[in-house]
């Protein structure tokens, strides 16, 4: 796990904010299972960290892990309804084709 994934999974909001402020930290860096910090926070119901990660605008909110599970499916499968609502409210912009 990356330091950000570990902080996200354990709900450490302050540490997550601090790490996101570092240029070297990639908020979408997956662990060996393909899970990103957002996936880790969502799967454990860490609503505050999910808000922080989504608020930065830099994370891919629907990136699947090695098993094809997205942060939304991980949160829903664990019954974390507030996290599900946060992820569902994320607007998806369709690519423009000209």
N, C-alpha and C positions, 0 to 999 in steps of 0.2 A: 504494500500500500504506500501511496505517496503521503507526505505529511498532511496535505490538504484532504485527502481521502480519509485518513485516520481522524482528523479533526471533525470532518463532516459526519462521519458515521457515528461519532460519539457526541455529537451535538454541541461542540465547542464553537459557539458563534464568534466570540472575540478572536480566537486563534484563526478561525476561517477568514475573518475580515482582514486580519493582519497579513496572512499568507497571500491573499488575493491582491494585496497592495504591492507585492514583490513582482518585479518584472520577470523573474526567472520561473515563476510558478504558472504552469499551464492548467487552467481550470477544467480542461477536458482530458487530461492525461489519464489513460486507463491503467488499472492494475493488471495482474496476470490473468484475471478472469474477464477482462474487458470492461469492468465496471469503472465508471467515472466517479468523481466526488459527488456529483448530483445523484447518481444511482445509489451510492452508499447512504447518503442522507435520506433519500426517498424511501429506501427499503427499511430503514430503521425509524421512520416517522419523525425525522428531525425537521419540523416545520420551519423553525427560525433559520436554520442553515439553508434550507431549500430556498427561502425568500432571499437570502443573501446571494446565493449563487445565481438565481434567476434575475435578481436586480442588477447584476453587473452587465447583463446583456451579451456576455461573451461565451456562455456555455451553449452547447448543443443539447436542447432539452429532451430530445427523443432519441438519443444515441443508444443503440442496442449493445448489450454485452455479448460475450462469446456464445451464450445460449439463446440469443435473440430477444432477451428481456430488456425493456426500456425502463427508465425511471418510473413512468406512469404504471406500467404493469407490475413492477416491484412494489410500489406503494399500494396499489389496489389489491394485490395478492396478500398483502400483510394487513389489510383493513385500515390503512392510514388515510381516512376520508379527507382530512384537511389538506394533506399533501396532494392527494388526487385532485382536489379542487384547484389548488395552486397550479399544478401542471396542466390541467385542462384549460385554464384561463390564459395560458400562454398562446399568443396569436401566432399562427403559422401563415407566412406570406408565400403565396404561390409564385414561382418564377415567372417572369415576364417573357413571353415569346413574341418576337417581332419578325 
